[in-house]
Amino acid sequence: MTESTTQSSPGKGRDLSIRGTAGNGRIYVLALWASALSLVIAAGEASFSHLSARAAERKVLLLPQNETDETTRKELLGALRSTDQIRSASWISPQSLAQTTSRGVPSGLWPSIFADETAWLPWIAEARMTDPLREADAVAASLAALRASGEWELVMWDGAALKDDLETRKRVSTVLLPLGTVIFILGMIGLFLTPRRQGGRLGEALCAALATLAVVSIVLGAANIAGVEIERGTWILGAVAGFALAGLIGPMLEKKGSPPIHFKA
């Protein structure tokens, strides 16, 4: 058989190119590069989303400065909800507080230590912050304003836990950013050094994109089965990143002036 040349029609050339992609080394380099980068991106997104969700679930507990009646509680709650960085707020009644506290005490010991009536317990407000991990400085400013307002005797917030989350996010970034950079550079070098087959850009992009999406789906699915909660946004980001790298960006990376390899028809 003769080599495919310009004598073949464009349509036939493209068809032969797509069918001949299995022997194109660029596809494997491209799929490996795109899959690795997509998984690094997905790992970063999953880590940051988990830390953000955990920080947002932490509660701020607020003890009023004075005894409160129903009208005062409504006013304080409205002021809380209008405060910057507070997502939601509600009151914990003395009865609910007693039930919550009693869970940490043996059932037989609770009545002998505390009276049955709950008049001695205060009303306590609880609030959740909007996005404490991404807006730690703004959250700190809002808490400082609440403490200085004079309406609250005590404002309790686990700042140490948020600091730990921020340090964890920093460590994750310290690992993933250099790793992603190295993978990106090595993949580009591999693509520039690996020649493309004649007319193979379309087949290369299609096959590499499908392979990348398959690898990303398998890895994220395995992580989900293993008990790692993968949010929908992480799946979407990994798939979009993989498709963009393998189907759009990667096929454009080739060494200029390097003649394509012809293949047997």
PEQUIWO-V511821 format. One record per residue. N is the residue number from 1. RES is the residue in three letters. PSI is psi as a letter, one per 40 degrees, with the letter a starting at -180 (none if undefined). Layout:
# PEQUIWO-V511821
N,RES,PSI ; N,RES,PSI
This chain:
# PEQUIWO-V511821
1,MET,i ; 2,THR,i ; 3,GLU,i ; 4,SER,h ; 5,THR,a ; 6,THR,e ; 7,GLN,d ; 8,SER,i ; 9,SER,i ; 10,PRO,d ; 11,GLY,d ; 12,LYS,d ; 13,GLY,d ; 14,ARG,d ; 15,ASP,d ; 16,LEU,d ; 17,SER,d ; 18,ILE,d ; 19,ARG,d ; 20,GLY,e ; 21,THR,d ; 22,ALA,d ; 23,GLY,e ; 24,ASN,h ; 25,GLY,d ; 26,ARG,d ; 27,ILE,d ; 28,TYR,d ; 29,VAL,d ; 30,LEU,d ; 31,ALA,d ; 32,LEU,d ; 33,TRP,d ; 34,ALA,d ; 35,SER,d ; 36,ALA,d ; 37,LEU,d ; 38,SER,d ; 39,LEU,d ; 40,VAL,d ; 41,ILE,d ; 42,ALA,d ; 43,ALA,d ; 44,GLY,d ; 45,GLU,d ; 46,ALA,d ; 47,SER,d ; 48,PHE,d ; 49,SER,d ; 50,HIS,d ; 51,LEU,d ; 52,SER,d ; 53,ALA,d ; 54,ARG,d ; 55,ALA,d ; 56,ALA,d ; 57,GLU,e ; 58,ARG,i ; 59,LYS,i ; 60,VAL,h ; 61,LEU,h ; 62,LEU,h ; 63,LEU,h ; 64,PRO,i ; 65,GLN,d ; 66,ASN,i ; 67,GLU,i ; 68,THR,i ; 69,ASP,a ; 70,GLU,d ; 71,THR,d ; 72,THR,d ; 73,ARG,d ; 74,LYS,d ; 75,GLU,d ; 76,LEU,d ; 77,LEU,d ; 78,GLY,d ; 79,ALA,d ; 80,LEU,d ; 81,ARG,d ; 82,SER,e ; 83,THR,h ; 84,ASP,i ; 85,GLN,e ; 86,ILE,h ; 87,ARG,d ; 88,SER,i ; 89,ALA,i ; 90,SER,i ; 91,TRP,i ; 92,ILE,h ; 93,SER,i ; 94,PRO,d ; 95,GLN,d ; 96,SER,d ; 97,LEU,d ; 98,ALA,d ; 99,GLN,d ; 100,THR,d ; 101,THR,d ; 102,SER,e ; 103,ARG,d ; 104,GLY,e ; 105,VAL,h ; 106,PRO,h ; 107,SER,d ; 108,GLY,e ; 109,LEU,d ; 110,TRP,d ; 111,PRO,d ; 112,SER,e ; 113,ILE,d ; 114,PHE,i ; 115,ALA,i ; 116,ASP,d ; 117,GLU,i ; 118,THR,e ; 119,ALA,d ; 120,TRP,e ; 121,LEU,i ; 122,PRO,i ; 123,TRP,h ; 124,ILE,h ; 125,ALA,i ; 126,GLU,i ; 127,ALA,i ; 128,ARG,h ; 129,MET,i ; 130,THR,d ; 131,ASP,g ; 132,PRO,d ; 133,LEU,d ; 134,ARG,e ; 135,GLU,f ; 136,ALA,d ; 137,ASP,d ; 138,ALA,d ; 139,VAL,d ; 140,ALA,d ; 141,ALA,d ; 142,SER,d ; 143,LEU,d ; 144,ALA,d ; 145,ALA,d ; 146,LEU,d ; 147,ARG,d ; 148,ALA,e ; 149,SER,d ; 150,GLY,e ; 151,GLU,e ; 152,TRP,h ; 153,GLU,d ; 154,LEU,h ; 155,VAL,h ; 156,MET,h ; 157,TRP,h ; 158,ASP,g ; 159,GLY,d ; 160,ALA,d ; 161,ALA,d ; 162,LEU,d ; 163,LYS,d ; 164,ASP,d ; 165,ASP,d ; 166,LEU,d ; 167,GLU,d ; 168,THR,d ; 169,ARG,d ; 170,LYS,d ; 171,ARG,d ; 172,VAL,d ; 173,SER,d ; 174,THR,d ; 175,VAL,d ; 176,LEU,d ; 177,LEU,d ; 178,PRO,d ; 179,LEU,d ; 180,GLY,d ; 181,THR,d ; 182,VAL,d ; 183,ILE,d ; 184,PHE,d ; 185,ILE,d ; 186,LEU,d ; 187,GLY,d ; 188,MET,d ; 189,ILE,d ; 190,GLY,d ; 191,LEU,d ; 192,PHE,d ; 193,LEU,e ; 194,THR,h ; 195,PRO,i ; 196,ARG,i ; 197,ARG,i ; 198,GLN,h ; 199,GLY,f ; 200,GLY,e ; 201,ARG,d ; 202,LEU,d ; 203,GLY,d ; 204,GLU,d ; 205,ALA,d ; 206,LEU,d ; 207,CYS,d ; 208,ALA,d ; 209,ALA,d ; 210,LEU,d ; 211,ALA,d ; 212,THR,d ; 213,LEU,d ; 214,ALA,d ; 215,VAL,d ; 216,VAL,d ; 217,SER,d ; 218,ILE,d ; 219,VAL,d ; 220,LEU,d ; 221,GLY,d ; 222,ALA,d ; 223,ALA,d ; 224,ASN,d ; 225,ILE,d ; 226,ALA,e ; 227,GLY,e ; 228,VAL,h ; 229,GLU,h ; 230,ILE,h ; 231,GLU,i ; 232,ARG,d ; 233,GLY,d ; 234,THR,d ; 235,TRP,d ; 236,ILE,d ; 237,LEU,d ; 238,GLY,d ; 239,ALA,d ; 240,VAL,d ; 241,ALA,d ; 242,GLY,d ; 243,PHE,d ; 244,ALA,d ; 245,LEU,d ; 246,ALA,d ; 247,GLY,d ; 248,LEU,d ; 249,ILE,d ; 250,GLY,d ; 251,PRO,e ; 252,MET,e ; 253,LEU,h ; 254,GLU,i ; 255,LYS,h ; 256,LYS,h ; 257,GLY,e ; 258,SER,h ; 259,PRO,i ; 260,PRO,i ; 261,ILE,h ; 262,HIS,i ; 263,PHE,i ; 264,LYS,h ; 265,ALA,none
